[in-house]
Amino acid sequence: MLTTEQVADFLRAHDNYLILTHKRPDGDTLGCAAALCHMLRGLGKTAWLLKNEEVVALYTPYVDGLWAADGYAYDTVVSVDLAALSLFPDNAEHLQTAVDLAIDHHPSYEGFGRLCCVHPECAACGEILYEVAVALGQVTPEVALALYVAVSTDTGCFVYSNVTANTHRVAAALIDAGIDFRTVNKRHFRTKTKKRLALEARLLDGMEFFDGGRIVVVQLPRSLQEELALSENDTDDIAALGGLVEGQDCSITMKEQPDGAWKISVRTGARVNATEVCARFGGGGHRAASGCVISGMTQEQAKLAIVCAAEEVGAQNG
């Protein structure tokens, strides 16, 4: 396990980088990838991101111009915020055994990198990349903006239970670098389209409660996605919706995929370990925020399966 200083030494010693992000990329993986790319270029290195076709419009401004061209001859592969082999994008599956350095913050990291720097105590992978940027002397406004996006979006604007004092210290240091954090906060946390508001109204109306109201389930079938003509951008971070309900301590969001599988996001309080719940279906993540995919089941079957798992895990803690 490398320290951030050792990561900085590694990055100085190599060149021709290809940076990987995970499937259904969020602000943390994209912000970290963009920041790392800018850091490396600041050192005079050649660095590009492997194209991720699932990036939504909300995050494209941070990665535009950073995608590797077809046929790019890379020498060093680095993954950021990528915890599991199942989360490699389709065009990166051939790189599952070729990652030279993995930088991650998930307790469920699967150890695929030749070298790794994993800090589960960090609320966002962006916290780790900030320390790397400091070690490299690359806390530029361009790097800081990408890292602020990474840290703020992965913590729900600093409200999730895994946020620490260090998370806030990192955010303050990034703000001190001269970034326009107000615009980032408005863009990501205080702006919703009319279509998004219509979606939330339908999801709220269809919420179901289990375990005496402690478990809330939000369901987004393909039929509703098609009815409202939703894009991936419209459904970004819907997993946060159930967590707003008073009295719940386990929020389960189910989103039907084009192939009929159900993408599950679990957000929990202290009583339910989300990682244990999702691990039963081959998923993982953090204790308070994890995910998995359930295939081969109807909506009702998938719902009952994930609720049963949450009830059983929660029963261990009362």
C-alpha positions, 0 to 999 in steps of 0.5 A, a space after each residue: 500500500 503506497 502513501 500519497 508521497 510514494 504515489 507522487 514519486 511513482 507519478 514523477 518516475 513514469 510517463 505516457 499515462 492512461 487514466 481510467 474511470 468507472 462505469 456510470 461515472 460520477 463527479 468523484 471519478 471524473 473529477 479525480 481523473 481530470 485533476 490527475 491528468 492536469 497534475 501530470 501535464 503540469 509535470 510535463 508528462 503525457 496523460 489522457 483519460 480513456 473515453 467513458 461513453 456514459 458521462 452525462 452532460 452535467 460533468 462533461 465540462 470537466 473532462 472535455 479535451 482530455 479523452 485519449 485518441 484511438 490508438 494512443 500508445 500508453 505506458 502507465 495505467 492508473 485507475 481512480 475511484 474504481 473499486 471492482 473489476 465489474 466497474 470497468 467500462 466495456 472498453 476498459 475490460 482488457 485493462 483489468 490486469 494492466 492497472 499499474 496504480 489504483 487510487 481509491 477510497 472504497 473498503 470493497 476495493 478488490 486489489 487488482 492494481 499492481 500498486 495501490 493507494 487506498 484510504 477508506 477513511 476518506 469520504 471521497 477519492 478526491 481527498 486522496 488526490 488532493 494530498 497527491 497534488 500537494 506532494 507534487 506541487 500541483 494545486 493549481 486552480 484547474 486541478 483544484 476545481 476538478 477536485 472540488 467537484 470530486 469531493 463535493 459531489 461524492 459527499 452530497 455537498 458535505 452532508 453524508 455521514 462519512 464526511 470528516 473534518 479532513 473533508 472540510 479542510 480539503 475543501 477549504 484548501 481547494 477554495 483557497 486555490 481561487 476556484 469558483 466554488 459558488 458556481 459549482 455548488 449552484 450547478 450541482 446542488 441548487 439547480 433542477 430541470 422541470 423534467 427532474 422535478 416531475 420525476 421526483 414528484 412521481 418517485 415520491 408518490 410511489 415510495 414504499 416503506 418497510 421494517 416499520 418505516 425504517 426502510 424506504 424504497 424508491 423505484 424507477 422502472 423503464 416504463 417511467 423513464 420512457 414516459 418522461 423521456 429521461 436521460 441519464 442526466 435527468 436521473 443523476 443522484 436520485 439515490 439521495 431522494 429516499 434519504 430525505 424522509 424523516 424516520 428512515 435509516 435505510 434508503 434503497 433506490 432501484 433503477 431498471 436498466 435497458 437489459 431488465 436488470 436492476 441497478 440498486 443504490 443503498 444509503 444507510 445510517 448506523 444500523 444497517 451496513 450498506 456494504 454487507 447488504 450489497 455484497 449479497 448480490 455481488 456489489 460493494 462500496 462504503 458502509 453507508 453508501 453501496 451499490 449492486 445489480 440484481 439480474 434475472 428478477 422481476 421488479 417485485 422479486 428484486 425489491 423483496 430480495 434487497 429489502 429482505 437483505 437490508 432487514 436481515 443486516 439491520 436486525 444484527 444491530 437492532 
